[in-house]
Amino acid sequence: MAKAASPYGWIAKSLATLQRAKWHRQVQPIEGKGGTTITLEGRPCLNFASNDYLGLAGDDRLAAAAAAAVKTYGTGSTGSRLLSGHRPIHDELEQAIARLKGTEAALVFSSGYLANLGTIAALVDHRDLIVADQYNHSSLQMGARLSGATVVVYEHNRLEQLEQCLCERRSHHRRCLVVTDSVFSMDGDLCPLPAILDLAERWNAMVLVDEAHGTGVLGATGGGAVEYLNCRHRPLVQIGTLSKALGSLGGYVTGSAELIDFLRNRTATWIYTTGLSPADAAAARTAIAILHQEPHRLTQLAHNGDYLRQQLDQLQIQYLDSESPIVCIPVKDAATVLALGQQLRQQGIFVAAVRPPTVPTSRLRMTVMATHSQQDIDRLVHTIQPLMAGQGCPPAEHPHPAE
Ligand SMILES: *Cc1c(COP(=O)(O)O)cnc(C)c1O
């Protein structure tokens, strides 16, 4: 009998296609704790590639809180929150998140990704309409697909398209959910939240905003883009993560007490999974306490973002529109961005070389932390400048045709 083709043969072919397009990716180990200086391949590197905006992931107080929670509650929470996995530390953390965000209640998930998947699928189904920004995070896009709702995508931050969609299609659906990142993770700009909320109100639509890069980053108290844009009093479903500025692991949803009570009863990615580990919950709880006690971390973070943009302006290096610690330099293609990332690493600077399919067009993505010094940022821009000369970069305003 002739040997049948392997049913797994397509995997090698698919990998070869990724390699050819320079889209293939691999992990790289970072030794030690993280922070503004990390060890990569045995060499120290200035780190501009982390989401640890406040510099808390390596903080001894978070580590001590996590260790104490393990002593008190053990390593695993041992069950679903609705059965045997609910611990006092979960209540404390959820109350702290609700206070930070100025909402009635909050619910923590094992990750921000799961919070988005589950919440969207709980709020809408095949009878409903989702209107979504083109650059939304993968978890929002997957949540929209999972829900079975009709999904209409508008071009990035183009509110006239959002309005037109609501005008044409809202009446054909039972519920409607507008979904957007608050801080766009691969660009660094913000969504025009007040205007989105106005439109949603007019068309009787719910709004879900993903504050993964907003919470602990923007707003006078770190309450996120929602606080920064003065939208705290408006009805809203807010999602976020404990794993970026808050230095731990996990995700959350926050909003009205009614919303949270509903989600506890209807969100599969919360009900049918084990509760967040006590250590992660305690570390996040401590991070929120530190955020309140040390507000200078927030001001320093904002200052560092402004300082980086000023220095790039002075050296006439173009970057994408940014109002956050995320600053991206557009680069013409995937091969070039990889080479630039490599050259920077050889000179002791770690930035993310981001390329399709993560983003439509390649870019160097830099994130500043509250704990970076002015000298760190100076070294970054002065290392980048000679590499950028002669790159022939595309214009700074969101180019994004598919590569
Ligand atoms: C990182 C991120 C998430 C996922 O959060 P995790 O807790 O890491 O799963 C969701 N949305 C956005 C915009 C993100 O950047």
The ligand as an ORCA input file, in Angstrom:
! r2SCAN-3c Opt
* xyz 0 1
  C      -1.837     42.606     26.814
  C      -3.190     42.950     26.345
  C      -4.293     42.144     26.642
  C      -4.153     40.811     27.307
  O      -3.828     40.907     28.640
  P      -3.119     39.675     29.360
  O      -3.452     39.879     30.789
  O      -1.686     39.769     29.053
  O      -3.762     38.436     28.805
  C      -5.543     42.577     26.262
  N      -5.710     43.732     25.591
  C      -4.672     44.515     25.256
  C      -4.918     45.783     24.525
  C      -3.376     44.144     25.605
  O      -2.343     44.896     25.246
*
